[in-house]
Amino acid sequence: MKIFIKVKPAAGKNKVEKIDESHYKVWVTKVPEKGKANKAVISVLSKHFNLSKSKIIIISGGKSSSKIIEVS
């Protein structure tokens, strides 16, 4: 399944908010440098969906706050 997320890096806490079936907002505490925020997004989503991190892949938006994620 593909989901579209809007990431808010350097937030106060890690959090996932579902907007609709395929759109989410994700807050992560990590800063967006050297892929730290992307790793945190994968970690937070893996906990939210109760999946391993290897099942979550960033398809598009590696350097953007808007991302497309493949969840398998």
C-alpha positions as CSV (number, residue, x, y, z in Angstrom):
1,M,0.0,0.0,0.0
2,K,1.2,3.5,-0.8
3,I,0.8,6.3,1.7
4,F,1.5,10.0,1.4
5,I,3.0,11.7,4.4
6,K,3.9,15.2,5.5
7,V,6.9,15.2,7.9
8,K,7.5,17.7,10.6
9,P,11.2,17.2,11.7
10,A,12.7,18.5,14.9
11,A,9.4,18.2,16.7
12,G,9.0,17.9,20.4
13,K,7.9,14.2,20.2
14,N,7.4,11.4,17.7
15,K,3.8,11.1,16.6
16,V,1.7,9.9,13.7
17,E,-1.7,11.4,12.8
18,K,-4.0,9.8,10.2
19,I,-5.7,12.3,8.0
20,D,-7.5,9.8,5.7
21,E,-6.9,6.2,4.4
22,S,-3.7,7.2,2.5
23,H,-2.6,10.5,4.0
24,Y,-0.7,11.0,7.3
25,K,1.2,13.6,9.2
26,V,4.4,12.4,11.0
27,W,6.3,14.3,13.6
28,V,9.9,13.2,14.4
29,T,12.4,14.6,16.9
30,K,15.4,14.1,14.6
31,V,16.7,17.0,12.5
32,P,16.7,16.7,8.7
33,E,20.4,16.2,8.1
34,K,22.3,13.2,6.8
35,G,19.1,11.1,6.6
36,K,18.4,11.2,10.3
37,A,14.8,12.4,10.0
38,N,14.1,9.8,7.2
39,K,15.3,7.0,9.5
40,A,13.2,8.3,12.3
41,V,10.1,8.4,10.0
42,I,10.6,4.8,9.1
43,S,11.0,3.9,12.7
44,V,7.9,5.8,13.8
45,L,5.8,4.3,11.0
46,S,7.0,0.8,11.8
47,K,5.8,1.2,15.3
48,H,2.5,2.7,14.2
49,F,1.7,-0.1,11.7
50,N,3.3,-2.8,13.9
51,L,5.7,-3.9,11.1
52,S,9.4,-4.3,10.8
53,K,11.4,-1.4,9.4
54,S,12.3,-3.4,6.3
55,K,8.6,-3.4,5.2
56,I,8.6,0.4,5.0
57,I,10.4,2.1,2.0
58,I,10.6,5.8,1.0
59,I,9.7,5.8,-2.7
60,S,9.8,9.5,-3.3
61,G,10.6,12.7,-1.4
62,G,13.9,11.7,0.3
63,K,14.9,15.3,0.6
64,S,11.4,16.8,1.0
65,S,8.9,17.0,3.8
66,S,6.3,15.5,1.5
67,K,7.0,11.8,1.0
68,I,5.5,8.8,-0.7
69,I,6.0,5.6,1.4
70,E,5.5,2.0,0.4
71,V,4.2,-0.2,3.2
72,S,4.2,-3.9,2.5
